[in-house]
């Protein structure tokens, strides 16, 4: 079932929470519209601050507001938030231990035809190297809603990443969610897909293709990239023959390389493929077209899995 874009659910959830808690404040960088926060501004004008296209200032203001007890959400396009203001994230937020939630919108290749200058395929890698910041990439509306609820009272710095597309329903409302704990969304004995964010639905569709060939798939959705759920990953890995990671991010420094590090240090031997964006300036097109081109269509994921299984 197709649901709303995660970004819409983020904005709705935050507005509902902020109506009940006047300490919640949003800071945006000319991104009230793109962050779906227009209604928030209309209903709660005293709880939103617009700084213009000034991401470094945004992060500094977020840190200052947090220092006086506000529950702060800094909302900005991920490509700019995690590049222009990386020093401020490292020093003003993480090093200073201000529990700010930074929300990177239009992440991955959401900007489509605007191309490589606007793509955010570096954000997970750079933030993984900074101490004291958690990284969350929700896969559907449920994970989005629950991550924002948890973020309001989270006691350390947090980065949450959203794309633009409407999402498939993956979870039931009764499911459990906790930052730092991955979720097994499918169980099988042949292939293990490890996904994050919008690639989870593509792996689910790939697993349905493989079902028809009597190839069964486990899928772990690692909505939290940091801290990483090593225990769940290793437990699921012990029961399959092939491992594939899929991420809307560079092959360098993201989900796949995290899994690779765990495997090598644990001395595990298993056929393994990292699927992400290669080290090149990418082709232009819609988000779906770009993902499909770089082997993240359900059909290509299924073919890669089948070939790897042998």
C-alpha positions, 0 to 999 in steps of 0.5 A: 500500500502506498502511503504519504511521503515521509517528509509529510508525516514528519511535518504533521507529527512535529506540528501535533507534538509542538501544539502540546509542547511550547518548548519545541522550536523549528529552525529552517534555512529557506526550507519552510516550503520544501520541509512541508512546514508551511502549516506549522508556521501558520499555526505556531508562528512563535515556534519557528525561525527562518534564517534564510540560505545560511546553514552554518547560522542555522546550526549555531542558532539550533545549538544556542536554543538547545543550550537554554532548554528548547527542543530544537529541530533544524530543518534543511536540505541534507546536501547543504546541511551536512556539507556547508555546516559540517564544522558547526555540526561537529563542534557546536552540536556534537562536541558541545553535546546539545541534543538538537535534532537535525533533519536532512530533507530531500536526501539521497537523489531526491532532487532528481534532475538538479543533479550532482550539486544537489544530491546528498550521497555523502551525508551518512559517511561524513556524519558516521565519523563524528562522535556523539551524533546518532543517524536515523533513516526511516523507511516508511511513515511508521518509522518516521512518526516514531522517530520524531516522537522519540527525537523530542526527548532524545538526550543527545544529538540526532540526525534524521534523513528524509527523501521526497517520495511516497512510501510503501507501508512496511510496518504495522502501527503495533510494531516496536521502534527504538533508535539504535535497534534494527528491524527484521521485516522478512525472514528467509534462508538464502539471501540477506538484504540489509537496507536503510530508508527508501531502499527497504521497499525496493528490497521487499519488491525484489524478494517477491520476485525471488519468491517465484524462483524459490529463493527466500530472502531475509530483510533487515531494515537498519533505520539507525545507521549509528549506533548500528545494531550489530547483534541483529545483523550478525544473528541474521547473517548466520542463517543465510548464504548471501549478503547484499546491502542497498542504500541511496548513498555513496558506496563509500562510507555508508551502510555497506562499508559498515557491514563490511567492517563488521564481517571482516573483523568477525572473520566471516566469509560470505558472498557479499555485494554493496549496492549504492552509488559509485565514485562518479558524477552521476547520470541525471533523471528522476529519483526513481530513474537514477536508483534504477540505473544504479542497480536498485530497481527491484528487478536488478536487485533480484538479478544480482542476488540470484547471480551471487547465490550461484 
